[in-house]
């Protein structure tokens, strides 16, 4: 597989997708995601990044929030027998929901020395087909206030219950957009944010509050978040002099870093993961 990386130091933050200077509606975004995932489906039993956590981890299901009268459960992973508080990471699922792939990603992050909380923005629903994923994602987008509340409580849980000295966010696809959104919702609390092919915004006024280092990972063949949209960031955000890096992988499609999907590109995904770990270590452990 031929691929290469363009690296640009820019700033980005989450919101509506920019399209030719305009912002894309929720419905249009959902349609784009449906097209990207039309022939896709979660692969049962797939191993995230084909590896295991560096150190033994322990995990459990925890109640970390109460949103609109309903308790929200997530997946918490930490290094086994960890001594003292660890940096926390809010792990945000793709449009499929909080499935085994996302739990494995939380395990991998825990193995790197973090308290990783995989949140649930679908309140227990998990999709195994694109049609259901689109339904769940659209329902969540229609009630974005609940999503914001969910993530604020996830932050408070890591900070309060686990004494996390720093907290970062990471998300893929639908979760990538929410990772960016969290950086804007809590610009003076979140310490680092990783965005894998998530929704973008080019409105300078919306980006101005951003005070969080951002790592953005994108595929050049992604038509849900196409390259020209990513380039819109460069124009809008370079003027703000924000702290962010965007990596674009040629030949990679949307969801290329998901080994449980059918768009997986192993070489690009491994490189992106190495960059992710270095970025998180710099900003959460430094």
C-alpha positions in Angstrom: 0.0 0.0 0.0 1.3 3.4 -1.0 0.6 6.2 1.5 2.3 9.3 2.8 1.6 11.9 5.3 1.1 15.6 5.0 1.8 17.4 8.3 0.3 20.9 8.9 0.5 22.8 12.1 -2.9 24.4 12.4 -5.7 24.7 14.9 -9.0 23.0 14.7 -12.2 22.6 16.8 -15.3 20.6 16.4 -18.7 21.7 15.2 -20.6 21.6 11.9 -18.8 20.3 8.9 -17.5 23.1 6.6 -18.4 22.7 2.9 -17.2 25.3 0.4 -17.2 28.0 3.2 -20.7 26.9 4.3 -21.6 24.7 7.3 -23.1 21.3 6.7 -26.4 20.4 8.3 -26.8 17.4 10.6 -28.8 15.6 7.9 -26.2 16.2 5.2 -23.5 15.0 7.5 -25.5 11.8 8.4 -26.0 11.2 4.7 -22.3 11.5 4.0 -21.5 9.0 6.8 -24.1 6.6 5.5 -22.4 6.7 2.1 -19.0 6.1 3.6 -20.3 3.2 5.6 -22.7 1.8 3.0 -20.8 -1.5 2.5 -19.2 -1.4 6.0 -20.0 -3.5 9.0 -18.2 -4.2 12.3 -16.1 -7.4 12.0 -16.8 -9.6 15.0 -13.7 -10.5 17.1 -11.4 -8.1 15.3 -8.3 -7.1 17.4 -7.7 -3.4 17.6 -4.4 -2.6 16.0 -3.6 -6.3 16.2 -2.0 -5.9 19.5 -2.4 -6.2 23.3 -2.0 -3.6 26.0 1.6 -3.0 27.0 0.9 -3.8 30.6 -1.9 -5.8 32.2 -5.1 -3.8 32.7 -8.2 -4.1 34.7 -11.6 -3.0 33.5 -15.2 -2.6 34.7 -18.5 -1.1 33.7 -19.1 2.1 35.7 -21.9 4.6 36.0 -20.3 7.9 35.3 -23.2 10.2 34.5 -26.9 10.8 34.8 -28.4 12.5 31.7 -32.0 13.5 31.4 -33.0 11.2 34.2 -31.1 8.2 32.9 -28.0 6.7 34.3 -25.2 6.4 31.8 -22.7 3.5 31.9 -19.3 3.4 30.4 -16.3 1.2 30.2 -13.4 2.0 32.5 -9.9 0.6 32.0 -6.7 1.2 34.1 -3.3 -0.4 34.5 -3.6 -3.2 37.0 -2.2 -2.3 40.4 -1.5 1.3 39.3 0.0 3.4 42.1 -1.4 6.9 42.5 -3.6 9.0 40.2 -3.1 8.7 36.4 -3.9 11.0 33.6 -7.4 10.4 32.3 -8.7 10.0 28.7 -12.3 10.3 27.6 -12.7 7.7 24.8 -15.6 8.5 22.4 -17.1 5.9 20.1 -17.7 5.9 16.4 -21.2 5.9 14.9 -21.5 2.2 15.8 -21.7 2.9 19.5 -19.7 1.7 22.5 -18.7 -1.7 21.1 -15.9 -4.2 21.6 -13.5 -2.2 19.3 -13.9 0.9 21.5 -13.4 -1.2 24.6 -10.2 -2.6 23.2 -9.0 0.9 22.4 -9.6 1.9 26.0 -7.6 -1.2 27.1 -4.7 -0.1 24.8 -4.7 3.4 26.3 -4.9 2.0 29.8 -1.8 -0.1 29.0 0.0 3.1 28.2 -0.5 4.4 31.7 -3.9 6.2 31.6 -7.3 5.9 33.2 -9.4 5.5 30.1 -13.2 6.0 30.2 -15.1 4.9 27.1 -18.3 6.9 27.2 -21.7 6.0 25.8 -23.5 8.7 23.8 -26.2 6.2 22.6 -27.3 5.2 26.1 -26.7 1.5 25.7 -27.5 1.1 22.0 -24.9 -0.5 19.7 -25.4 -0.9 16.0 -24.3 -3.8 13.8 -25.6 -2.4 10.5 -25.2 1.0 8.9 -28.9 1.7 9.0 -29.1 1.4 12.7 -25.8 3.4 13.2 -27.3 6.2 11.2 -30.5 6.1 13.2 -28.6 6.2 16.6 -26.2 8.9 15.4 -29.0 11.2 14.1 -30.9 10.8 17.4 -27.8 11.8 19.3 -27.2 14.8 17.1 -30.8 16.0 17.5 -30.1 16.2 21.3 -26.6 17.6 21.4 -27.3 19.2 24.8 -27.4 15.8 26.3 -24.2 14.9 24.6 -22.5 17.9 26.1 -23.8 17.1 29.5 -22.7 13.5 29.1 -19.1 14.5 28.3 -18.9 17.2 31.0 -19.9 14.5 33.6 -17.3 12.1 32.1 -14.7 14.8 32.7 -15.9 15.4 36.3 -15.9 11.6 36.9 -12.2 11.2 35.9 -11.2 14.4 37.8 -13.3 13.7 40.9 -13.5 9.9 41.3 -10.0 9.1 39.9 -8.1 12.3 40.7 -6.8 12.6 37.2 -4.2 15.4 37.2 -4.9 15.9 33.4 -7.6 14.8 31.1 -7.6 14.3 27.3 -10.1 13.2 24.8 -10.0 10.9 21.8 -12.7 9.9 19.3 -13.2 8.4 15.9 -15.8 9.3 13.2 -18.9 10.5 15.2 -16.7 10.4 18.3 -14.0 12.4 16.6 -16.4 15.3 16.1 -17.3 15.1 19.8 -13.7 15.0 20.8 -13.3 18.4 19.1 -16.6 19.6 20.6 -15.4 18.7 24.1 -12.2 20.8 23.5 -14.5 23.8 22.8 -17.0 23.0 25.5 -14.3 22.9 28.2 -11.4 24.9 26.6 -9.7 25.6 30.0 -10.1 22.0 31.4 -9.3 19.5 28.7 -5.5 19.2 28.3 -5.3 17.4 24.9 -7.7 16.3 22.1 -7.3 13.7 19.4 -9.6 13.7 16.5 -9.8 10.8 14.0 -11.7 11.9 10.9 -14.3 13.9 12.9 -16.6 16.8 12.0 -14.9 20.1 11.3 -15.7 23.8 11.6 -14.0 26.8 9.9 -15.8 29.6 11.7 -13.0 31.7 13.2 -15.4 33.0 15.9 -16.2 29.5 17.0 -12.5 28.5 17.0 -11.3 31.5 18.9 -12.0 30.0 22.4 -9.9 26.9 21.7 -7.1 26.5 24.2 -6.4 22.8 23.8 -3.6 21.1 21.8 -5.3 19.2 18.9 -4.1 16.2 16.9 -6.2 15.6 13.8 -6.0 12.3 11.7 -7.7 12.2 8.3 -7.8 10.0 5.2 -7.3 11.7 1.8 -10.0 9.5 0.2 -12.6 10.3 2.9 -15.6 11.8 1.2 -17.5 12.3 4.5 -14.7 14.6 5.7 -13.0 15.3 2.4 -9.6 16.9 1.9 -10.9 20.3 0.8 -12.8 20.6 4.1 -9.6 19.8 6.0 -7.8 22.5 4.0 -10.5 25.0 5.1 -9.1 24.5 8.6 -5.7 25.6 7.5 -7.0 28.9 6.2 -9.3 29.7 9.1 -7.0 28.4 11.9 -3.6 29.5 10.9 -4.8 33.1 11.5 -5.6 32.1 15.1 -2.1 30.6 15.8 -3.6 27.6 17.7 -1.7 24.5 18.8 -2.7 21.7 16.4 -1.3 19.2 13.9 -3.2 17.5 11.1 -2.0 14.4 9.4 -3.6 13.3 6.2 -3.0 9.8 4.9 -3.1 9.3 1.1 -5.0 6.3 -0.1 -6.9 6.0 3.2 -10.7 6.2 3.4 -13.0 7.2 6.3 -12.6 4.9 9.3 -9.2 3.6 8.1 -7.9 3.3 11.7 -10.7 0.9 12.7 -9.5 -2.7 12.5 -13.0 -4.0 13.2 -14.3 -2.3 10.0 -13.8 -3.0 6.3 -11.9 0.2 5.5 -8.9 -0.7 7.7 -5.5 0.4 6.4 -3.0 -1.2 8.7 0.2 0.7 7.9 -1.5 4.1 8.1 -3.4 3.1 11.2 -0.2 2.0 13.0 1.5 5.3 12.1 -1.4 7.3 13.3 -1.5 5.4 16.5 2.2 6.0 17.2 1.6 9.7 16.6 -1.4 9.5 18.9 0.5 8.0 21.8 3.4 10.5 21.4 0.9 13.4 21.4 -0.9 12.2 24.5 2.3 11.5 26.4 3.6 14.9 25.6 0.5 16.8 26.8 -0.9 14.5 29.5 2.3 13.1 31.1 4.7 16.0 30.5 
